[in-house]
């Protein structure tokens, strides 16, 4: 049965909402672990990831996209197609950014799994403010997307400034990690290979920065 473009848009919108809810919940769980310094053992099974709900939704969206890209032949359907195409493309790009964020979350879980069992690292004290900022930025931009907001240039500038502050704080944490390992107070990391612990934390910070960048993309579509 053929689905008209109006129905196609509604289906894609519903799938995008379902996808964003799953990603947001997963992100918040990971950020809570980082803020509370209470890590779980994440056994990242890539075979399981491929079969999870997120991938199911991605596959459903891909099938819808394939149907959308089959351009109509007659003039009336082409006019209708052009009318709905911008919103359909907007939803496709949104879900692509969500998929990138989901992949980053999986990699964060992998790095947290590597950190399990390490003693507390003093520089972790800087992480809660950073993770809270990332969480707030993600939620804010999700809301902007679904409300079709952020058209005003001043609002866009304010959003860009927030991202710059997140990136600045992330870089500051990374620099202090490295200084702590290489130059200062190596006793703060009481393990045989402190560089490994710093590497895992650095990976997590970089992935959270990537999530923030993808979150900004919600409002530039």
C-alpha positions as CSV (number, residue, x, y, z in Angstrom):
1,X,0.0,0.0,0.0
2,X,1.3,3.4,-1.0
3,X,1.8,6.0,1.8
4,X,1.2,9.6,1.0
5,X,3.8,12.2,1.9
6,X,1.7,13.7,4.8
7,X,1.4,10.2,6.4
8,X,5.1,9.6,5.7
9,X,6.1,12.8,7.6
10,X,3.9,11.8,10.5
11,X,5.4,8.3,10.7
12,X,9.0,9.7,10.5
13,X,8.2,12.3,13.2
14,X,6.9,9.5,15.5
15,X,10.0,7.4,14.8
16,X,12.3,10.4,15.5
17,X,10.5,11.0,18.8
18,X,10.8,7.4,19.8
19,X,14.4,7.4,18.8
20,X,15.2,10.6,20.8
21,X,13.5,9.3,23.9
22,X,15.6,6.1,23.9
23,X,18.9,8.1,23.3
24,X,18.0,10.7,25.9
25,X,17.3,8.0,28.6
26,X,20.5,6.2,27.7
27,X,22.6,9.4,27.8
28,X,21.1,10.5,31.1
29,X,22.0,7.1,32.7
30,X,25.6,7.4,31.5
31,X,25.9,11.0,32.7
32,X,24.5,10.0,36.1
33,X,27.3,7.5,36.4
34,X,29.9,10.1,35.6
35,X,28.4,12.7,37.9
36,X,28.0,10.3,40.9
37,X,31.3,8.5,40.2
38,X,29.3,5.3,40.5
39,X,30.3,3.2,37.5
40,X,28.6,0.0,36.3
41,X,30.3,-2.9,34.5
42,X,29.3,-2.2,30.9
43,X,29.9,-5.3,28.8
44,X,29.7,-3.8,25.4
45,X,28.5,-6.6,23.1
46,X,28.5,-5.2,19.6
47,X,26.4,-8.1,18.4
48,X,23.7,-7.1,20.9
49,X,24.0,-3.4,19.9
50,X,23.2,-4.3,16.3
51,X,20.0,-6.0,17.4
52,X,18.8,-3.5,20.0
53,X,15.8,-1.1,19.8
54,X,17.9,1.8,18.5
55,X,19.1,-0.2,15.5
56,X,15.5,-1.4,14.9
57,X,14.3,2.2,14.6
58,X,17.2,3.1,12.4
59,X,16.3,0.3,10.0
60,X,12.6,1.4,10.0
61,X,13.7,4.9,9.2
62,X,16.0,3.8,6.4
63,X,13.1,1.9,4.8
64,X,10.9,5.0,5.0
65,X,13.7,7.1,3.5
66,X,14.0,4.6,0.6
67,X,10.3,5.1,0.0
68,X,10.6,8.9,0.1
69,X,13.4,9.0,-2.4
70,X,11.3,7.2,-5.0
71,X,10.2,10.4,-6.8
72,X,6.6,10.4,-8.0
73,X,6.0,10.4,-11.8
74,X,2.9,12.6,-12.2
75,X,2.8,16.3,-11.8
76,X,0.3,16.4,-9.0
77,X,2.2,14.0,-6.8
78,X,5.5,15.8,-7.6
79,X,4.0,19.0,-6.2
80,X,2.9,17.2,-3.1
81,X,6.3,15.6,-2.8
82,X,8.1,19.0,-3.0
83,X,5.8,20.4,-0.3
84,X,6.7,17.8,2.3
85,X,10.3,17.1,1.2
86,X,12.0,19.8,3.4
87,X,10.4,18.4,6.6
88,X,11.2,14.8,5.6
89,X,14.8,15.8,5.0
90,X,14.9,17.6,8.3
91,X,13.7,14.5,10.1
92,X,16.2,12.3,8.3
93,X,19.1,14.6,9.3
94,X,17.9,14.7,12.9
95,X,17.8,10.9,13.2
96,X,21.3,10.7,11.6
97,X,22.6,13.0,14.4
98,X,20.8,10.9,17.0
99,X,22.5,7.8,15.6
100,X,25.9,9.5,15.9
101,X,25.1,10.4,19.5
102,X,24.0,6.8,20.2
103,X,27.3,5.5,18.8
104,X,29.2,7.9,21.1
105,X,27.2,6.6,24.1
106,X,28.2,3.1,23.2
107,X,31.8,4.1,23.1
108,X,31.5,5.9,26.5
109,X,30.1,2.7,28.0
110,X,33.1,0.9,26.6
111,X,35.5,3.4,28.3
112,X,33.6,3.4,31.5
113,X,33.9,-0.4,31.5
114,X,37.6,0.0,31.3
115,X,37.6,2.4,34.3
116,X,35.7,0.0,36.6
117,X,37.9,-0.9,39.5
118,X,40.3,2.0,39.2
119,X,40.7,4.1,42.4
120,X,39.2,7.6,42.5
121,X,41.0,10.1,40.4
122,X,41.0,13.6,41.9
123,X,40.5,15.4,38.6
124,X,37.2,13.6,38.3
125,X,35.9,16.5,40.5
126,X,35.8,18.6,37.3
127,X,33.6,16.2,35.4
128,X,30.1,16.8,37.1
129,X,29.8,20.4,35.9
130,X,30.8,19.4,32.4
131,X,28.4,16.5,32.2
132,X,25.5,18.6,33.6
133,X,26.3,21.2,30.9
134,X,26.2,18.5,28.2
135,X,22.9,17.1,29.5
136,X,21.3,20.5,29.6
137,X,22.6,21.4,26.1
138,X,21.3,18.1,24.6
139,X,17.8,18.5,26.1
140,X,17.6,22.2,25.1
141,X,18.4,21.5,21.5
142,X,16.0,18.5,21.3
143,X,13.2,20.8,22.5
144,X,14.2,23.5,19.9
145,X,14.1,20.9,17.2
146,X,10.6,19.6,18.0
147,X,9.3,23.1,18.6
148,X,10.7,24.2,15.3
149,X,12.5,27.0,17.1
150,X,15.9,28.7,16.9
151,X,15.2,30.7,13.7
152,X,16.3,34.0,15.3
153,X,20.0,34.8,14.7
154,X,20.5,36.0,18.3
155,X,19.1,32.8,19.6
156,X,21.5,30.8,17.4
157,X,24.4,32.9,18.6
158,X,23.5,32.2,22.2
159,X,23.4,28.5,21.4
160,X,26.8,28.7,19.7
161,X,28.2,30.4,22.8
162,X,26.9,27.6,25.0
163,X,28.6,25.1,22.8
164,X,31.9,27.0,23.0
165,X,31.7,27.1,26.8
166,X,31.2,23.3,26.9
167,X,34.1,22.8,24.5
168,X,36.3,25.1,26.6
169,X,35.5,23.2,29.8
170,X,36.1,19.9,28.1
171,X,39.6,21.1,26.8
172,X,40.4,22.4,30.3
173,X,39.6,19.1,31.9
174,X,41.7,17.2,29.2
175,X,44.7,19.6,29.8
176,X,44.5,19.1,33.6
177,X,44.3,15.3,33.2
178,X,47.5,15.4,31.2
179,X,49.2,17.8,33.6
180,X,48.3,15.6,36.5
181,X,49.7,12.5,34.7
182,X,52.9,14.0,33.2
183,X,53.9,16.9,35.3
184,X,52.1,17.1,38.7
185,X,51.2,14.9,41.6
186,X,51.3,11.5,40.0
187,X,50.3,10.0,43.4
188,X,46.8,11.2,42.6
189,X,46.5,8.2,40.3
190,X,47.6,5.3,42.4
191,X,47.7,2.6,39.7
192,X,50.4,0.9,37.8
193,X,49.6,2.6,34.5
194,X,48.1,6.0,35.2
195,X,48.3,6.9,31.5
196,X,45.6,4.3,30.8
197,X,43.2,5.8,33.3
198,X,43.7,9.2,31.8
199,X,43.3,7.9,28.3
200,X,39.8,6.4,29.2
201,X,38.7,9.6,30.8
202,X,40.0,11.7,27.9
203,X,38.1,9.5,25.5
204,X,34.9,10.0,27.5
205,X,35.4,13.8,27.6
206,X,36.0,13.9,23.8
207,X,32.9,11.8,23.1
208,X,30.8,14.1,25.3
209,X,32.1,17.0,23.3
210,X,31.1,15.2,20.1
211,X,27.6,14.6,21.5
212,X,27.4,18.4,22.2
213,X,28.4,19.1,18.6
214,X,25.7,16.7,17.3
215,X,23.2,18.3,19.6
216,X,23.8,21.7,18.1
217,X,23.2,20.2,14.6
218,X,19.5,19.6,15.7
219,X,19.0,23.3,15.5
220,X,20.9,24.0,12.2
221,X,18.7,21.7,10.1
